[in-house]
Amino acid sequence: MSLLLAMFGFSLAMSITPGPVNMVIISSGVNYGFIRTLPFVSGATIGFTLLLAAMGLGLY
């Protein structure tokens, strides 16, 4: 349970800090609008979640 809590805290902190993906999402949202940016946001979120889950399961 503590591992899941740590993974949740890490993913939350990494998703709200301004990194390269967040800057590209903001730029895409300004240039193309919310609806056309939504697939990119979903892909970035799903990709990060899968990467974090794989690392949590020990797939280095």
A tleap script that builds the chain and sets N, CA, C and O, in Angstrom:
source leaprc.protein.ff14SB
mol = sequence {
  NMET SER LEU LEU LEU ALA MET PHE GLY PHE
  SER LEU ALA MET SER ILE THR PRO GLY PRO
  VAL ASN MET VAL ILE ILE SER SER GLY VAL
  ASN TYR GLY PHE ILE ARG THR LEU PRO PHE
  VAL SER GLY ALA THR ILE GLY PHE THR LEU
  LEU LEU ALA ALA MET GLY LEU GLY LEU CTYR
}
set mol.1.N position { 0.829 -1.200 0.000 }
set mol.1.CA position { 0.000 0.000 0.000 }
set mol.1.C position { 0.873 1.262 0.000 }
set mol.1.O position { 0.547 2.249 -0.660 }
set mol.2.N position { 1.974 1.221 0.739 }
set mol.2.CA position { 2.822 2.400 0.797 }
set mol.2.C position { 3.495 2.666 -0.550 }
set mol.2.O position { 3.767 3.817 -0.889 }
set mol.3.N position { 3.766 1.600 -1.325 }
set mol.3.CA position { 4.343 1.779 -2.653 }
set mol.3.C position { 3.357 2.490 -3.587 }
set mol.3.O position { 3.749 3.373 -4.349 }
set mol.4.N position { 2.093 2.108 -3.526 }
set mol.4.CA position { 1.077 2.771 -4.350 }
set mol.4.C position { 0.916 4.230 -3.961 }
set mol.4.O position { 0.733 5.090 -4.823 }
set mol.5.N position { 0.983 4.508 -2.680 }
set mol.5.CA position { 0.877 5.894 -2.219 }
set mol.5.C position { 2.070 6.711 -2.696 }
set mol.5.O position { 1.913 7.863 -3.101 }
set mol.6.N position { 3.260 6.122 -2.650 }
set mol.6.CA position { 4.453 6.807 -3.137 }
set mol.6.C position { 4.373 7.037 -4.644 }
set mol.6.O position { 4.742 8.108 -5.125 }
set mol.7.N position { 3.897 6.047 -5.390 }
set mol.7.CA position { 3.753 6.199 -6.840 }
set mol.7.C position { 2.725 7.274 -7.168 }
set mol.7.O position { 2.919 8.050 -8.104 }
set mol.8.N position { 1.642 7.327 -6.414 }
set mol.8.CA position { 0.625 8.352 -6.639 }
set mol.8.C position { 1.190 9.746 -6.375 }
set mol.8.O position { 0.964 10.672 -7.153 }
set mol.9.N position { 1.918 9.885 -5.286 }
set mol.9.CA position { 2.512 11.188 -4.969 }
set mol.9.C position { 3.512 11.633 -6.022 }
set mol.9.O position { 3.548 12.803 -6.401 }
set mol.10.N position { 4.330 10.687 -6.496 }
set mol.10.CA position { 5.311 11.013 -7.533 }
set mol.10.C position { 4.620 11.418 -8.824 }
set mol.10.O position { 4.999 12.413 -9.443 }
set mol.11.N position { 3.608 10.658 -9.239 }
set mol.11.CA position { 2.927 10.982 -10.495 }
set mol.11.C position { 2.185 12.316 -10.397 }
set mol.11.O position { 2.127 13.062 -11.375 }
set mol.12.N position { 1.631 12.617 -9.256 }
set mol.12.CA position { 0.961 13.903 -9.076 }
set mol.12.C position { 1.958 15.049 -9.153 }
set mol.12.O position { 1.711 16.052 -9.823 }
set mol.13.N position { 3.080 14.897 -8.469 }
set mol.13.CA position { 4.097 15.958 -8.490 }
set mol.13.C position { 4.662 16.151 -9.892 }
set mol.13.O position { 4.881 17.286 -10.315 }
set mol.14.N position { 4.901 15.067 -10.613 }
set mol.14.CA position { 5.471 15.175 -11.952 }
set mol.14.C position { 4.466 15.725 -12.965 }
set mol.14.O position { 4.862 16.351 -13.949 }
set mol.15.N position { 3.186 15.500 -12.739 }
set mol.15.CA position { 2.197 15.968 -13.708 }
set mol.15.C position { 1.862 17.451 -13.548 }
set mol.15.O position { 1.386 18.071 -14.499 }
set mol.16.N position { 2.096 18.029 -12.385 }
set mol.16.CA position { 1.750 19.444 -12.203 }
set mol.16.C position { 2.956 20.364 -12.301 }
set mol.16.O position { 2.795 21.584 -12.345 }
set mol.17.N position { 4.163 19.806 -12.337 }
set mol.17.CA position { 5.331 20.665 -12.495 }
set mol.17.C position { 5.507 21.020 -13.970 }
set mol.17.O position { 5.233 20.195 -14.841 }
set mol.18.N position { 5.953 22.216 -14.250 }
set mol.18.CA position { 6.093 22.604 -15.662 }
set mol.18.C position { 7.315 21.944 -16.306 }
set mol.18.O position { 8.453 22.363 -16.092 }
set mol.19.N position { 7.058 20.935 -17.073 }
set mol.19.CA position { 8.116 20.245 -17.791 }
set mol.19.C position { 7.924 20.430 -19.285 }
set mol.19.O position { 7.056 21.195 -19.705 }
set mol.20.N position { 8.708 19.752 -20.083 }
set mol.20.CA position { 8.622 19.934 -21.535 }
set mol.20.C position { 7.267 19.530 -22.115 }
set mol.20.O position { 6.747 20.201 -23.007 }
set mol.21.N position { 6.701 18.445 -21.613 }
set mol.21.CA position { 5.402 18.005 -22.150 }
set mol.21.C position { 4.316 19.013 -21.789 }
set mol.21.O position { 3.456 19.325 -22.613 }
set mol.22.N position { 4.354 19.518 -20.570 }
set mol.22.CA position { 3.349 20.506 -20.167 }
set mol.22.C position { 3.467 21.787 -20.979 }
set mol.22.O position { 2.454 22.396 -21.320 }
set mol.23.N position { 4.674 22.199 -21.289 }
set mol.23.CA position { 4.860 23.402 -22.109 }
set mol.23.C position { 4.349 23.184 -23.535 }
set mol.23.O position { 3.754 24.089 -24.119 }
set mol.24.N position { 4.573 22.010 -24.094 }
set mol.24.CA position { 4.066 21.705 -25.437 }
set mol.24.C position { 2.547 21.643 -25.427 }
set mol.24.O position { 1.905 22.094 -26.376 }
set mol.25.N position { 1.963 21.092 -24.369 }
set mol.25.CA position { 0.503 21.028 -24.263 }
set mol.25.C position { -0.089 22.434 -24.163 }
set mol.25.O position { -1.103 22.723 -24.798 }
set mol.26.N position { 0.530 23.303 -23.376 }
set mol.26.CA position { 0.043 24.678 -23.266 }
set mol.26.C position { 0.142 25.382 -24.621 }
set mol.26.O position { -0.790 26.072 -25.035 }
set mol.27.N position { 1.252 25.209 -25.296 }
set mol.27.CA position { 1.441 25.825 -26.608 }
set mol.27.C position { 0.430 25.297 -27.617 }
set mol.27.O position { -0.136 26.066 -28.395 }
set mol.28.N position { 0.203 23.989 -27.605 }
set mol.28.CA position { -0.763 23.392 -28.520 }
set mol.28.C position { -2.177 23.880 -28.209 }
set mol.28.O position { -2.966 24.134 -29.119 }
set mol.29.N position { -2.488 24.007 -26.933 }
set mol.29.CA position { -3.815 24.495 -26.548 }
set mol.29.C position { -4.059 25.924 -27.000 }
set mol.29.O position { -5.157 26.265 -27.439 }
set mol.30.N position { -3.037 26.755 -26.893 }
set mol.30.CA position { -3.175 28.150 -27.320 }
set mol.30.C position { -3.326 28.234 -28.843 }
set mol.30.O position { -4.139 29.007 -29.350 }
set mol.31.N position { -2.539 27.434 -29.566 }
set mol.31.CA position { -2.547 27.516 -31.023 }
set mol.31.C position { -3.726 26.795 -31.680 }
set mol.31.O position { -4.256 27.271 -32.684 }
set mol.32.N position { -4.139 25.662 -31.131 }
set mol.32.CA position { -5.132 24.831 -31.806 }
set mol.32.C position { -6.444 24.673 -31.054 }
set mol.32.O position { -7.412 24.165 -31.622 }
set mol.33.N position { -6.507 25.084 -29.812 }
set mol.33.CA position { -7.739 24.978 -29.046 }
set mol.33.C position { -7.792 23.703 -28.217 }
set mol.33.O position { -6.987 22.787 -28.387 }
set mol.34.N position { -8.760 23.674 -27.324 }
set mol.34.CA position { -8.873 22.582 -26.363 }
set mol.34.C position { -9.197 21.254 -27.030 }
set mol.34.O position { -8.555 20.246 -26.736 }
set mol.35.N position { -10.168 21.235 -27.909 }
set mol.35.CA position { -10.631 19.971 -28.512 }
set mol.35.C position { -9.532 19.315 -29.334 }
set mol.35.O position { -9.354 18.100 -29.249 }
set mol.36.N position { -8.793 20.077 -30.123 }
set mol.36.CA position { -7.735 19.494 -30.958 }
set mol.36.C position { -6.499 19.123 -30.148 }
set mol.36.O position { -5.660 18.362 -30.630 }
set mol.37.N position { -6.368 19.639 -28.933 }
set mol.37.CA position { -5.242 19.308 -28.076 }
set mol.37.C position { -5.545 18.119 -27.165 }
set mol.37.O position { -4.622 17.496 -26.641 }
set mol.38.N position { -6.802 17.802 -26.975 }
set mol.38.CA position { -7.194 16.731 -26.059 }
set mol.38.C position { -6.556 15.377 -26.379 }
set mol.38.O position { -6.150 14.695 -25.438 }
set mol.39.N position { -6.437 14.937 -27.640 }
set mol.39.CA position { -5.745 13.658 -27.885 }
set mol.39.C position { -4.286 13.671 -27.436 }
set mol.39.O position { -3.788 12.656 -26.948 }
set mol.40.N position { -3.604 14.778 -27.587 }
set mol.40.CA position { -2.216 14.880 -27.147 }
set mol.40.C position { -2.123 14.794 -25.632 }
set mol.40.O position { -1.238 14.124 -25.098 }
set mol.41.N position { -3.025 15.462 -24.943 }
set mol.41.CA position { -3.045 15.413 -23.481 }
set mol.41.C position { -3.327 13.985 -23.015 }
set mol.41.O position { -2.677 13.489 -22.095 }
set mol.42.N position { -4.284 13.337 -23.644 }
set mol.42.CA position { -4.621 11.961 -23.270 }
set mol.42.C position { -3.449 11.024 -23.526 }
set mol.42.O position { -3.156 10.163 -22.697 }
set mol.43.N position { -2.783 11.177 -24.650 }
set mol.43.CA position { -1.638 10.328 -24.964 }
set mol.43.C position { -0.495 10.527 -23.992 }
set mol.43.O position { 0.136 9.558 -23.569 }
set mol.44.N position { -0.222 11.761 -23.635 }
set mol.44.CA position { 0.853 12.034 -22.678 }
set mol.44.C position { 0.513 11.455 -21.306 }
set mol.44.O position { 1.385 10.914 -20.625 }
set mol.45.N position { -0.736 11.565 -20.906 }
set mol.45.CA position { -1.162 11.044 -19.610 }
set mol.45.C position { -1.109 9.521 -19.577 }
set mol.45.O position { -0.603 8.933 -18.622 }
set mol.46.N position { -1.632 8.888 -20.620 }
set mol.46.CA position { -1.623 7.426 -20.677 }
set mol.46.C position { -0.190 6.897 -20.764 }
set mol.46.O position { 0.148 5.913 -20.106 }
set mol.47.N position { 0.641 7.536 -21.562 }
set mol.47.CA position { 2.029 7.109 -21.679 }
set mol.47.C position { 2.779 7.209 -20.362 }
set mol.47.O position { 3.518 6.294 -19.997 }
set mol.48.N position { 2.596 8.309 -19.649 }
set mol.48.CA position { 3.265 8.475 -18.366 }
set mol.48.C position { 2.759 7.458 -17.347 }
set mol.48.O position { 3.539 6.912 -16.567 }
set mol.49.N position { 1.464 7.207 -17.359 }
set mol.49.CA position { 0.886 6.231 -16.434 }
set mol.49.C position { 1.414 4.833 -16.707 }
set mol.49.O position { 1.754 4.105 -15.775 }
set mol.50.N position { 1.488 4.449 -17.989 }
set mol.50.CA position { 2.013 3.129 -18.332 }
set mol.50.C position { 3.489 2.998 -17.974 }
set mol.50.O position { 3.921 1.953 -17.488 }
set mol.51.N position { 4.256 4.047 -18.210 }
set mol.51.CA position { 5.671 4.026 -17.850 }
set mol.51.C position { 5.853 3.892 -16.342 }
set mol.51.O position { 6.690 3.115 -15.883 }
set mol.52.N position { 5.080 4.639 -15.579 }
set mol.52.CA position { 5.166 4.570 -14.125 }
set mol.52.C position { 4.729 3.204 -13.614 }
set mol.52.O position { 5.346 2.665 -12.695 }
set mol.53.N position { 3.679 2.638 -14.192 }
set mol.53.CA position { 3.217 1.308 -13.778 }
set mol.53.C position { 4.254 0.238 -14.110 }
set mol.53.O position { 4.485 -0.670 -13.311 }
set mol.54.N position { 4.879 0.339 -15.281 }
set mol.54.CA position { 5.906 -0.636 -15.664 }
set mol.54.C position { 7.094 -0.563 -14.703 }
set mol.54.O position { 7.631 -1.594 -14.297 }
set mol.55.N position { 7.496 0.634 -14.347 }
set mol.55.CA position { 8.599 0.782 -13.402 }
set mol.55.C position { 8.209 0.260 -12.017 }
set mol.55.O position { 9.030 -0.337 -11.320 }
set mol.56.N position { 6.972 0.483 -11.630 }
set mol.56.CA position { 6.506 -0.002 -10.334 }
set mol.56.C position { 6.429 -1.517 -10.282 }
set mol.56.O position { 6.562 -2.109 -9.210 }
set mol.57.N position { 6.215 -2.151 -11.426 }
set mol.57.CA position { 6.160 -3.607 -11.473 }
set mol.57.C position { 7.544 -4.239 -11.626 }
set mol.57.O position { 7.667 -5.463 -11.649 }
set mol.58.N position { 8.569 -3.423 -11.728 }
set mol.58.CA position { 9.919 -3.937 -11.784 }
set mol.58.C position { 10.440 -4.159 -13.185 }
set mol.58.O position { 11.454 -4.839 -13.340 }
set mol.59.N position { 9.808 -3.627 -14.211 }
set mol.59.CA position { 10.288 -3.761 -15.586 }
set mol.59.C position { 11.249 -2.629 -15.890 }
set mol.59.O position { 10.848 -1.580 -16.395 }
set mol.60.N position { 12.495 -2.839 -15.587 }
set mol.60.CA position { 13.493 -1.777 -15.754 }
set mol.60.C position { 13.880 -1.631 -17.198 }
set mol.60.O position { 14.709 -0.786 -17.533 }
savepdb mol mol.pdb
quit
